[in-house]
Every structure is written in structure tokens, then in C-alpha cells.
Amino acid sequence: MAQHSIKGVFTPPEDYRVAVLYKVTPTISEYITHAEVDKKGNFEIPLDSTVTKGMYRIVYAIPEEDYNFDIIYNKKEDISLTFNSETGLKILSSSENKLMSSYTNSMSMITHSINNYYRDKSEDTLALVSIFKTQREAQKGFEDLAKNTIALAFIKANKPYIPKHYEDVETYSKNVKTHYFDHVNFTNKTLQSSNFLNERMVNYVFGVVTDSINREANYKENINVFCEAMKEAPIQIKRTLLVDLWEQMRDLNYEKTANYISDTYLINIAKKLNDTALVDGLTLYRNISIGKVAPDFAFDVEKDGVKRSKKLSELTGVKNYILVFWNSTCAHCLDEIPQLEAFIKDKKKEDITVIAIGLEDSPEYWNRVVKRLPDFIHVYGAGYWDNDIGNSYGVTATPSYFVLDKDKHIVAKPDDIDVLKLYFESQKNKEKNKASQK
């Protein structure tokens, strides 16, 4: 028999098919049940007596880590909500979830008033002190209302920096940054069982930027502050948060910052957890980052009918090398590889040399195709995705490109043939500008 239920409406309804419910704990998300979304966007999830109170997550699309929202279930009441892809979550019933929503909205309005005061450069200092007083009273009021609820952990952790006296904008901004994590308890299991700590981390690292020119240096500084703030957190929580931050830096192509996270913090954590897969993944990413010497490999070259082994590191006399990982039956490859050949056709051999590594299951078809590409150095990569050369470059898709300088440092990793052409065009323009300046 169902004790309570979660009812909701998704809009626009055609964008949704299912609502999946998970119980969230500090270490895992446990699948509970799911409900189909009907043509009008309605869904209902019954909660029986075995469903315990705590933090829950509703996933509504794939990838799950991007398309979800958290709710509190206190085992005392039904939950009713609406969710819109643009406006987000709205709680219709559930006193505890509505309390959280009301707190967030109220504190947001007060913060907006503070920002307006400083933006307008008002000289009415008493007005600002009055806003701070309202903020302080609101915080205490919501903490009192939330006593003996799950919501209290979030309300206390969200407590902002509130001055007791007037502060100019520079002093206030500095203090907000300094005290950002004052009330965040990284050992609290309720906070660990939600998106809160992750959101707090992301908002600080990416949001508290004081130097837009040296953005990555600013990120590193913020990462150090964050890691100091969570020093008492369990090691598994540290791993989860820093892996997510590392992935965001990787996806944004902030390679130096991603490597800083792994080298300074994450690899040590992974080693303590005996997580060799994470250590290997972080190390591989670092080894193929821009500026690193490309992983070396051997291949056979034929001259005058005689084959002999040569290494990438032994090649000399060329300004740039293009490594392209491809497959002779890959449609994208068969579209781009001829374009690459056409691109280098009018280039001097001492300017660009292409080394094409064919990741293949068998050599028969590859042998026929490469005869139509005489301007490349061809390397047969047996095993397809389980090839040592491809693995050393982290190749997970074909074609994949790496541009090296004369000393085999990785200088670019173009996404496709068009980006590769743009890279060389930009380098050409830079050389022209240097020449004209001389």
C-alpha cells in the first residue's frame, strides 16, 4: 500500500517520456522506481512504507548527471510539482520543499537589493545597513522555521556573509569571497546526498573571478581555497567533487587547470583509494595535453624494397607533423582523409608530414585503401580500439588529429579537418604579421 506519492507535470510534455526516482546517499544513488510520463506531461510515483526519508533525485533524460533535480522526502507528506525545461522546478505541495523554495527566493531578492545598491552607487549608508538587517533576520527566521527538518542543513549551509555595519563595495566583495564556505559543513551527510556541495564548488570556482585575463590562474587560486575548505570531508566525497570539477575543466579545454587539479590533489586521492583506473585516466590526459611531448611509437618504413623500424622521435627536418588516427571503413574518415591529402598536396614536405595510423581489425582492406594515399606515412594499428598507439593517445573516435611541432610537442588537437585547416591558416597569418612587423 502506498503511503505517499510524488506527482508532477512536465512541460512541454512531448519532451519527456519517463521520471526515474533515486534515493541519494553520500556514495551512491539507489534506484527506487520509475513512472511513465503521459501525453499531457503527468506522472505519479507511489512511495510505499519501505521508502525512507531523505534526499531523492528525479532523472528525466539522458545523460542522468545533467538532467535531474533533487527533492526532500520527509515521510510525512505527498509531493506535488511542475517542471519546465526553461523555468525549472516549482513545488506545489510539500511544506519542507516549499520552505526551501521560499528561502531561496527570499534570499535571492535580498541579494538582488544589495547588488542594486552598489550598482547605483548610492550614498545612503543607512539603507544598506537596513538591507543587511533584513537579511540577517530572514536567515534566522528560516532557520527557526526549519528546525527538526531535513531542509535545515541546506538553509544553514546557504547562510551568506552578512556585515553588521556599512561596507563599501570592495570590502563587501572581498569579505563575501573570504567567507564563502564558512557555513558549509562538508561532513554533513544530507549535504553530501545532494547536488549542493557540487553547486557550491562550481559557483565559487567559476563565479568568483577577479582576473578575466588570467582566468586559469584565478581558477587555480579558487580551487586551492575550495580544497582547503573541504579538508575535513571524507576522501570519497573529495574524489567525487574533484572528478566532476576536473571533467568540467577538461570539457572547457582548460587543460592546464585540469592537470593542476589532478597533479595537486586528485591523483593523490585516487592512489589512497587504490583507484588505478582514475590514476591512469588522469595521467593519460596529462600526457597528451597541449605542450607535452607526443607519446613515442615505432613503425615500419620501406625504402628501396627494404623495411626497417623507425620511431616518431627519430623523425627530423619537418616543421609540423600531423598524426591522424583513422579507419579504412569509417565513413567520416573516408570523407576527411582525402581532404587532408588534398590539403597537404601543395605543401612542402619539410613543412608538413602526415603520419596516418590506421586502427584496423584486419589489414586486407586497409592495404588497398592506403595505396590511394601515397603522400602519407602509413602505420598499421592492429586491434582497432585495443591498439597500443591509439591507447597511448587516448583515441576513442576516428578520425582524431594531433598536430606536432618539429620537436614533437603537441601544439593542437583539432576536432575535424576544417578545424585543422583553420589552425594552419591562423599560424600562417601569425607568421605574416611577424614578418610585417620586422
Secondary structure, DSSP 8 states (H G I E B T S, - for coil): -EEEEEEEEEESGGG--EEEEEEE-SS-EEEEEEEE--TTSEEEEEEETT--SEEEEEE-SSSTTTSEEEEEE-SSS-EEEEEETTTEEEEEE-HHHHHHHHHHHHHHHHHHHHHHHHHTT---HHHHHHHHHHHHHHHHHHHHHTTTSTHHHHHHHT-----SS---HHHHHHHHHHTTTTT--TT-HHHHTSSHHHHHHHHHHHH--S-STTHHHHHHHHHHHHHHHTTTS-HHHHHHHHHHHHHHHHHTT-HHHHHHHIIIIIHHHHHHTT-HHHHHHHHHHHHTSTTSB----EEEEEETTEEEEEEGGG--S-SEEEEEEE-TT-HHHHHHHHHHHHHHTTS-TTTEEEEEEEEES-HHHHHHHHTT-TTSEEEEEETGGG-HHHHHTT--SSSEEEEEETT-BEEE--SSHHHHHHHHHHHHHHHHHHHHH-
